């Protein structure tokens, strides 16, 4: 293999014009794909991300106290696949700054979850004493400008506010938000359950699965809010954009493959006596094929690197979005594969050159 690649490099250097043309064709192919389909893919990723930010994967289940839904539903949901995160919340309890009992009343909720980090609570409390975490809006209404202090709930419970959090998009409707983590050891009546699906397509089936383990005393007092319509729209947009991107990539690759094939075929015709001499000196047909394909792979790799560099530079200068690493890597591999595939026919032609015929002097 090392010998073949050395021979391929020497052959490429011996034909600078043809080699440079091959590199430029591959580079142009990469630049075309990255600045057309690449832009489309980057825009697609941005659009889908913005849709996801709205909450396409969120399922919100609301219930009255009379519904009898308790926090132990989280344990039953542990056996349901497709759930990225789940949490249960109590009804809102008014609370005031302990230092100003007549101050503004702010709603506080107990939260039950196996993953407090998703709510921005990186260091969970010991739960021995009630500890609250509030958003900036809630802290302002409490009058806790320093982000910490003590509050008293109308239920008589006193809690220490010791952390500032940012409300996730799926809890935006709970603002001003103050959460007190509660233990999962004993069931507690909850009024809201939020489930985040791993994929938008799982929203509908997960809604049914969660409802089946809810164990509500009165299901008529339970409502489910999902973004199933938005999830379907997301899937439709993704499918349409992906389809148009694939067509454009295939078209560019097809044109480039034909051009590379023509160039290599011309190169074979110009070097037919060289291949004839190699055959006369004992080179096998498989060696000739490997030599030409190795030369093509080497030149194509240089063209891919050049094309990626040019397209990235143009995108940065123009301020266009760049596609992800997966698309870039896949496009590079496809371009390299297309170029090598284009060399198959010219390589086969080169390997069939008869030494006697090519070395015959007119």
Secondary structure, DSSP 8 states (H G I E B T S, - for coil): -HHHHHHHHHHHHHTHHHHHHHHHHHHHHHHHHHHHHHHHHHHHHHHHHHHHHHTTTEEEEEE-GGG--BTTHHHHHTT-TTEEEEEEE---EEEEETT-TTS--EEEEEEEES-GGGGT--S---SSS-EEEE-HHHHHHHT-TTS-EEEEETTS-EEEEEEE----GGGGGG-S-EEEE--SSS--B-SEEEEEESSGGGHHHHHHHHHHT---S-GGGEEEEE-HHHHHHHHHHHHHHHHHHHHHHHHHHHHHHHHHHHHHHHHHHHTHHHHHHHHHTT--HHHHHHHHHHHHHHHHHHHHHHHHHHHHHHHHHHT-----HHHHHHHHHHHHHHHHHHHHHHHHHHHT--HHHHH---
